[in-house]
Amino acid sequence: MSLTSNPELPSDPAEADTTPCVLVFNANDPSGAAGLAADIGAIASVGAHALPILTGAYTRDTAEILDHYRLDEDAVSEQARTILEDVTAQVIKVGFVGSAEILSVISAIASDYADVPLIAYMPDLSWWDEVQIDLYLDAFRDLLLPQTTVLVGNHSTLCRWLLPDWSSGKNPGPREIARAANALGVPYTLVTGISLPDQSIENVLATPQTVLYTGRFERFDANFSGAGDTLSAALAALLATGSDLSEAVEEALGYLDKCLDAGFRPGMGHVLPNRLFWAQPDTEEDPAVDSLPAGSPFDFPAYDTKH
């Protein structure tokens, strides 16, 4: 019997599973810190399904990125367009894709699916060749930002990129960054990693007119890799499940905070976010467990960021 004649398979797309899907463009990271590994883990953790589109691969360990190899742009286009003909994506998430040519492919796809929100994450590219950085940032600005719904990035990264001629003695705030992004077509900007005097970190969702959400967290005494991809992927998944933008940002930041709090160091380099912290066994002994009769069912602990 062929698959198409299997009576258990839905013939009407309306009968298919309604689990929300996120189309993700990113590179493979063999350390599992960032890239598609971060996207898939975070998206699954908050209740959505990832449609991962491979754009290239890093050569890296847990300490540093050594190189990047991009995929041919036609291969990226075929991956994305083939799955989109079969599966409906509620949100598109774009990480580091490696070249202006691939950005052009993604821009064309986003244009064809203009009603799908696009979450764009801009990582720190200081490890890369300076000429390549300039070409990539120019293409991202011209091709992708006009189609971006929410831009996510670290405060210092976005300042250097969007406000290179800033001359004030005071660092630009989230609204100044949001204003610069809005001039390029971005309605919402999530600025992360704003250092505060009390050794805490502030993260702000802003538009040119107002601040929509502010979250303040204690600074961790560790160097992490993969926080930005984790946050932006979680945000994309929460939006795909139908959450309001401000609520999705709040929950995504709370999820990231717990990932970092449970972070682990698998190698000799940086600490990685534990995106499956909610699935780890509780190491603290629960005295009530000993009193349970043999074979009794018990409830797993609830986690407010796990759907």
Secondary structure, DSSP 8 states (H G I E B T S, - for coil): --GGG-TTS-SSGGGS----EEEEEEEE-TTSSSHHHHHHHHHHHTT-EEEEEEEEEEEE-SS-EEEEEE--HHHHHHHHHHHHTTS--SEEEE-----HHHHHHHHHHHHHTTTS-EEEEE---TTS-HHHHHHHHHHIIIIIGGG-SEEEEEHHHHHHHH-TT---SS---HHHHHHHHHTTT-SEEEEEEEE-TTSEEEEEEE-SS-EEEEEEEE--SS-BSSHHHHHHHHHHHHHHTT--HHHHHHHHHHHHHHHHHT-B--SSS-BB--TTGGGS---S--HHHHTS-TT--------TT--
